[in-house]
Amino acid sequence: MISIISRRLNRPLVLTGSAKKVKNQLENVFAIQSKNICHKDDLDPENVAMRIPPFPYKEKRLSFLQHYFKVEGFNPTTGKFTENTKVVSVEGNVGVGKELIAAKLADLMGMKYFPDISFDRDYKMDDGSDYRDLNLYLHEDVHYPDYKSALVTQNPYHAGHVEIYSLRMKTHNYMQAVTHLLNTGDGVVVERSPWSGTVFTRANKDLNLLGQDYLKHYWEVRSRAFMQLFRPHVVIYLDAPVDKCLENAKVKNSHGCGEHLTLDYLEAIERNMKKHFLPVINQHAEIFTYKLNEPITDEKTAQELSEMIVDELGESDMDEYFIKVTSNDTKFEDWRHFDTDERWNDLRMWYTRDKTEALEAFEFYPYYVDELWPAHSLLWARHHVTYDWRSNKDYEFKKNRPFREKLWGRKETYDEKDSKNWYIKTGFGADHIQSET
């Protein structure tokens, strides 16, 4: 049996007089949303009976007419809210068992579970093909990287692209979760939020895989992409011994790279998690830390710990923090700003239709960041390899092939059985290869 020590990281709560004055004004909007999280069976039955049906945002498009003119078919955002309309993030080191706890919490609280990002899901196309199959035809510096290749090769280009691309995927995954919350009223449990992604970048910096210029660029991209992102209401941090986490990660082969994980890497992750992530997120969210003597590996232990977490969530003072709109306290400030149904509707509109605007920040690669800029000829080669590959799979690419062949002045060819590098076969990047060798 795993021994569990629970510790809540909360600051003293001081209510100002002006905050008390606006309490009645906000009760119309926050009467339900400001309540503490509870078990799905303990939800107020009256509020549940009065809930507006969820909007099928995946099947129907949320139109501006519905939003601004309230035409038939529009349902207000806050009319779907319950006590559990919250964002819960489960954090911890690699191999600690976050996925088991997150799934159990979502089930107990009637929320939707959003698992951690996966390069296997993102790189694969509908027909089962994988972008990483192209690495056979590409120079190592411009491979389609993932966690495994970054750990195996110790290549700065791989580490740099993996960190930026994983942050992009985490940001998109988190925005999908908030979109679900605003359109359905159901709370969400996210396995690792984008705010904790910085600990992996800092860990790679500590291991001398990334430079200071890269770290500066990473923070610039992060600040632009996070402008419209709201921090989670609750952060669950699972703290287990690093050596036990490493053993569990190797057994379950976390992210397909378990055998290549090292103790130094996991220690760097834990060190940066406790030094940089937890103190900062504690200013904006309710943090629950659980000290474990070993990772969560079985369903029974996950169920027991999840039930304990739900009980403690019901005893938190989240409802008091929500009414402190006029104070200088930053706890839940992202969510407390929306004090009218119109503002919630605007927020829902942006997340449902325009959230991809935030991802544009990841398209900028400054020339002074060495980890993002290998030889230009190699990037040009990967561009053409990818286009040739997709031209055999996508109708639009096939239809436009004659135009591209005329523009590039060559025939498009791609032979999956040819084991020779594409850039050698076509001549692209040959100068760079000769100069390197």
N, C-alpha and C positions, 0 to 999 in steps of 0.2 A: 504494500500500500504506500502510495506517495504521500509524504508529509507536505502540507501546504501552509504557507504563512502569507496572510493577506495584509497588504499595507496600502492605505489610500494616501495619495499625495494631494492635499488640499491646502489652500491658503486661508487665513482668517477671513471671515465674511463680515463686511461692514456695510450696512444699508444706509444710504444717505436719505435725508428728508425729502429731497426732490424725487428720488426714486419711488418713495412710498406714495407721493402725490399722483404719479402717473400709473399706479398699479391698476386702478379701476379702468382707466382708458385702454389699457392693453389687454384687459381680461377678455374683451370681445374676440380678439384674434388668438391670444395665447392661452386661453382657459384650458384648452386640451393639450396644446403642444408643449407647454411649460411644465407639465406634470412629469413625475419620475417614470423611468422605464420599469415595466413590470412583466410578469409572466403573461403569456397570451390568454390564459384562462381568467386572469384577474382584471382584464380590461373593463372599463365602465360599460355595462350592457346598453345603457341609454345612448351613449355616444356612438357605440358600434351600430346600433339600430338606425341612427340618424345619418350615418356616413353616406356620402355620395359615391356611386359606383366608380371604380377606377377608370381612367381614360386609356384605351388601347393604343398607346403611343407607338408600338411596334407595327401595328396594322394600319392605323390611320394617321394622317398628317394633321398636326395642330395648326390651323390656319389663322391668319391675322384677323379675319372677320370674326371668327369665334372668340378671339382674344379681346379685341378692342370694342366690338359692338355687341358682344354677349348674345350672339344669335343662337338659335336652337342647336343643341348638341354641345354647347360649352358648359363645363362644370367647374366651379371655382376651386382653386387649389386647396385652400384651408378646409374646405368642406369634407376632405378625405382624411384629415389628420386624426390620429389617436394619440394616446400617451406614448406609444412606441414609434412614432414617426421621427426617428432619430438615426444618426449615422454612428455606427460603432466600428472601431478599427481594432484588430487584433495584431499585436506586434510581438517581436521576439527574435532570437537568433535563429540561424539556419538549423533545422532539425529539431526544434523545440516542440513541435506538434501544434502549430497554429491552425492548420487546416481542420483538425479534429475539433478543437474548441470553437472555432468560428462557425462550423457547420452545426454543432450542437446548440450554440447560442441562438443562431437564426431559427432553429426549429422550436426552441423553448419560448422565444419571444414573438413568434409569428412573423419574422422578418425574412428578407431575401438574402441569400448568401452569395457574395461575389468572390470567387477564389483569386489567388495570386496570379500574376501574369505568367505566360508561358511562351517561350520562343517556338516551341513545337506547334502551338496553336496559331501563332502569328505568321510564321514562315510558310505554313502549308496552304495550298490552294484547294479549291473544291474537288479537283480530280485526284487529290492525294499527293501530287508532286510537291516538292520542297525547294525553296530558293537556295538552301544550302547545298543542293545537288550541283549547283553551278560552281562551287568552290574547286571542283576538279579542273576547271578550265581557267582559273584565276590565280593571280599572284597572291601570296599569303597576306600581304598588306591590305588587300581589298576583298578579302573573303567576306561572306555574310556571316558575322560572328554570333556566338551565343555564350552563355556562361561557361560552358565546357571549353570552348576554344580559347577564351580569355585566360582561363586557369592553366590550360595545358601549354599554350605557346608562350605565355608571359609577354605577349606582343602589345606594346602601348597602343597601337592602332585598334586592336581588338578590344582592349580594356576601355579605351575612350569611346568607341562607338557603342559598345554594350551598355555603358552607363547612361549615355544620352538617350539611346533607343529604349532602354528599360524604363527610364523616367517618363518618356513619352507614352509608353504603353500603360504605365501605372496611372498617369494623369488621365488618359482616356478611359481606363477601367473605372476610376473614381468618378469621373463625370457621368459615365453610364449609370453608376449606382445612384447618384443624386438625381438624375433624370427619372429613374424608376421611382424614387421616393416622392418627387413632386407630382408625378402623374398618377400614382396609385395610392399614395398616403401610407404605404407600407414602409417600415423601417428597413435599413440595410446593414448587413455585417460585412465589412471589407477585410480581407486578409492582406494586411500590409498596405498602408496608405502611401501616396506619393511623398508625403513629408518625411517619412523615414528612409526614403531612397538615398538621401544624402550620406547616410552612415556607410553605405557601400562605396561611394565615391571617396569619402575620407579614408576608408580602410585601404583602398587601392593607392591613395596618396601616401599613406603611412608605409606601404610596401614598395614605394618608389616606382610604381607603374604609371602614375599620372603626375604631371607637373603643375606648377603654380598657375601658369597661364590657362591650363585646362580647367582648373578649379574656379578661376575667375569667370571664365566663359560659362561654366555650368551654373554658377549662381545667377548670372545675368539671364540665362534662358529660364531658369527656375522662377525668378521673380516676375518675368513677363508672362509666363504660362499660368502662374498661380494667382494672377490678379483677380480672376473671377471664381477661384476655388474657395470653398468654405471648409474649414477644418472640422474634423469629426467632433461630435458631442462627447463621446466617451472613447478612451483608449485603454485597452486591456493589454498589459505588458506581462509576458511570461518569461520569468528569469530562472534559468536552469544552468548547472555547471557546463562550462564550455566543452570540456572533454567528453561529457556524456552526450551533448548535442552533436559533436563531431561523430561519435560512434553511431548514433541514430541516423544522421544524415548519410553516412556511408552505407548503412544497411538498406535504407529505402531509396538510395540514389537520388537525392534531392536535385531537381532541375536537370537530371541526367549527368551531373558532374560530381556526385558524392565521393567517388574514389579519388578525385583530384583536389578535394578540399584539404586545407591544412589547419593546424591548430593556431598558427600565427594569424591567419586570415579571420578565423572566427573570434579570436581574442580582440583583433582590431575592430571588428563589427560591434562586439559588446562594449568595448571601451568608448567608441564614438556614440553608440546608442545612449549610454548613460551620461555622457559628458555633453553632447550637443543636441540630441533629439528630445529626450524626456524633459529636461529643464525648460526648454522652449515651448513644447506643446502643452506643458502643464499650465502655462499662462492662459491658454485658450480652451482647454478641454478638461474633462474630469478623467483623472488617471487612476486606474486600479492596477497595482503591481502584485503579482503572485509569485512567491519564492518557492521553487520546486527543487527537490533533491535529485530529480531525473526527468527527462522529457516525457511528454504525454504520448503514449504509444498504443493504448487500448481504449476501446469504446466505453468501458465501465468507468475508468478514471476520468475520461473526458466528460462523461455525463455528470459525475459527482462534482467536478470542478465547475462546470457550466451552471449547475443549479446553485452553487454557492455564489457565483458571480451575479446571477439574476437576483438573488436575495439581497446582495449588497447594493445593487443598482437601485432597488426599490427604496432603500434607506438613505440614498444620497440627498444632497441639498440642491439639486439641479433646478427645482422650481423656484427657489429663492434667488438664484443667480440670474434667472431669466428676466426678472422685473427690474434689474439694475441698469436701466437703459441710459440714464443720465449720469451715471458714475463713470469714473475713469478705469474701472476694472475691465480687463480684457477677456474674462471668462465668457465664452459663448458670444462674443461680440459680433462674429460673422452672422449669426442667426438672429440676434436680438435687433439688428438694424431693420429688419422687415416687420414693421408694426401695423401694416394694413394689408387687406386682401389684394389690393391692386399691385402692391410691390411683390407679393408672392406670385401673382400671375405673371408679372414681367420676368421674374426670375425663372419661372417654369418655362416661359416662352424662349428665353435665351438658351437654357440647357437643352430643350427639346429640339430646337432648330439651328442654333448658331454656335453650339459649344465647340465645334471643330475650329473656330477662329483661334482659340487658345493654343491649339497645336501648331499654328504657324510659327510660333517662336522657336520650334525645334528645327526649322528648315534653314537656319542661318549657321554657316560654318566659317568662322573668321580665319583668315590665312595665317595668323600668327600662332594658332594652336596646332602644334606639330602632331598631336595625337589624332587629329581629325583630317589632316592633309598629307596623305602619301603622295607619291609622284603623280602628276596630273595625267600622264599617259596611261597609268594603271587605272585611274578612275574612269578615263575615257573608254578603256577596254571593258571594264565591268558594265558600263552603261550599254555598250553594244551587245555584250553577251546576254544581258538581261532582256533587251529588246528582241534579239533573235529568238531567245527561248520562248518568250511570251507570244511571239508572232505565230508559233506553232500551236498555241493553246487558246488564243483569244480571237474572236471573229473580227473585232475592230482593228486589231493589229494586222490580221491577214488582209483585210480590205484595203488598208493604207500602205501595204508593202510596196506596190509599184512606185508610189510617191517617194517613200523613203529611199528606195534603191536609186532613184534618179537624183535625189538630194545628196546622198552619200557617195554616189558614183561607183557602187559595187553591188554585187548580188548578196542577198542575205542567205547565209548558210549556217546550219547548226547540226552537228552530228553527235548524238549522245554517246555513241560507241567509241568515238575518237578520244583517246586518253591524253592527247597532246594539249597543251595549254592553248586557249583560243588566241591569246595575244601574240604567241609565237607563230601560229599558223597564218594569221592575217597580217602580221607586221606591226601591229599596234604595241607600243611599249618596248620594242626591240632595242632602241637606243638606250633606254634606261637599264635594261637587263645587261647589255654589254658593258655599260659604265660601272655597274655594280660588281660584275664578275671580273 
